[in-house]
């Protein structure tokens, strides 16, 4: 049987986890939210350009 596949092995692995600090968590979350908003704006602009082009050519 594998040593890590036991209660004591799991506890040992949990103690090795490096949990992020609040400052790091906030910075990473802000980065993800910023990129999500920017990509949303980018795709909205692409949709507006594409629909405008299709309107101009009469489709």
C-alpha positions in Angstrom: 0.0 0.0 0.0 1.2 3.5 -0.8 2.4 5.5 2.2 0.8 8.8 1.0 -2.5 7.0 0.6 -3.2 6.9 4.3 -4.5 9.3 6.9 -1.0 10.1 8.2 0.4 10.5 4.6 -2.4 12.9 3.8 -1.8 14.9 6.9 1.9 15.1 6.1 1.1 16.4 2.5 -1.4 18.9 3.8 1.3 20.4 6.1 3.6 20.9 3.1 1.0 23.0 1.2 2.1 26.7 0.9 -1.1 28.6 1.2 -1.1 32.1 -0.5 -0.9 35.2 1.6 -3.9 37.6 1.5 -1.9 40.2 -0.5 -0.9 37.6 -3.1 -4.5 36.3 -3.3 -5.8 39.8 -3.8 -3.3 40.7 -6.5 -3.9 37.4 -8.4 -7.7 37.9 -8.2 -7.4 41.5 -9.4 -5.3 40.3 -12.4 -7.9 37.7 -13.3 -10.8 40.1 -13.0 -8.9 42.8 -15.1 -8.1 40.4 -17.9 -11.7 39.0 -17.9 -13.1 42.5 -18.3 -10.6 43.4 -21.0 -11.3 40.3 -23.0 -15.0 40.9 -22.6 -14.6 44.4 -24.0 -12.3 43.1 -26.8 -15.0 40.5 -27.9 -17.7 43.1 -27.7 -15.8 45.4 -30.0 -15.1 42.5 -32.4 -18.8 41.7 -32.4 -19.7 45.3 -33.1 -17.2 45.6 -36.0 -18.3 42.3 -37.5 -22.0 43.2 -37.3 -21.3 46.7 -38.7 -19.4 45.1 -41.6 -22.2 42.7 -42.3 -24.7 45.6 -42.3 -22.5 47.6 -44.7 -22.3 44.7 -47.2 -26.1 44.1 -46.9 -26.3 40.8 -45.1 
